[in-house]
Amino acid sequence: MSPMKALSLEAPKSWKRIDVAEPASPGPGDALVRVDTVGICGTDLGGYLGKMPFFSYPRIPGHELGVEVLAVGSGVTNVRSGDRCAVEPYINCQGCYACRRGLTNCCEKHQTLGVHCDGGLRPRFLVPARKLHVSTKLRFEQLALVETLAIGCHAVDRSGLTASESCLILGRGVPSDWRRSNSPG
């Protein structure tokens, strides 16, 4: 098989177009996906600027993804070939102390796609099928935003707010040092 092309962040501010091997057939619990849409977020920007402490180089970024399932491995029942999906990019081991207690965000072997392990700036890759969320209504562009919106929904859920309450959210959005160094004026 001929290699696929991918974009790799070799070091801060240093992109390289590279060849990567075609993924293997999906094993048990895995799915082979085709990447349609990749969102770019603050984590990607921080990795590009060299300001993301968890980012490792070289790395194929991309964790906000709209994908199509191409094939599934044995035991996969939540997705099938042809499904359009959002990707939950936080890969946990399911076996460590934290994972066994349902605290998967504290996984001892946590890997975020595009940060700790290669992400979606490539045509196809394998992902645990349990990290795929099917939609029959959303377009790929919308599916790539699901991860971002889920973070906000999670914050609201944790807040305990009721429909009769109000809330003020303060945040600086894009880091101020990035705005200064990249502003057109």
QUIDAMO-V820383 format. One record per backbone hydrogen bond with DSSP energy under -0.5 kcal/mol. NH is the residue of the N-H (numbers start at 0). CO is the residue of the C=O. If there is no record, write none. Layout:
BEGIN
[[NH CO] [NH CO]]
END
This chain:
BEGIN
[[3 19] [5 17] [6 120] [7 5] [7 15] [8 58] [9 7] [9 13] [10 13] [12 47] [13 10] [15 7] [17 5] [17 15] [19 3] [28 73] [29 26] [30 126] [31 70] [32 30] [32 124] [33 67] [34 32] [34 122] [35 65] [36 65] [38 63] [40 38] [44 40] [45 41] [46 42] [47 43] [48 44] [49 45] [50 45] [51 45] [52 50] [54 51] [55 114] [57 8] [58 8] [60 58] [63 38] [64 62] [65 36] [66 64] [66 84] [67 33] [68 82] [69 31] [70 31] [72 29] [75 72] [76 74] [81 68] [82 79] [84 66] [85 132] [86 64] [87 130] [88 86] [90 88] [90 110] [91 89] [99 95] [100 96] [100 97] [101 98] [102 97] [103 101] [105 102] [106 103] [109 106] [110 90] [112 88] [112 110] [113 116] [114 111] [115 111] [116 111] [118 59] [119 61] [120 60] [121 119] [122 4] [124 32] [126 30] [128 28] [129 28] [130 127] [131 128] [132 85] [133 131] [134 83] [142 138] [143 139] [144 141] [145 142] [148 144] [149 145] [150 146] [151 147] [152 148] [153 149] [154 150] [155 151] [156 152] [157 153] [158 154] [159 155] [159 156] [160 155] [164 161] [169 167] [177 174] [178 174] [179 175] [180 176] [181 177] [182 178] [182 179]]
END
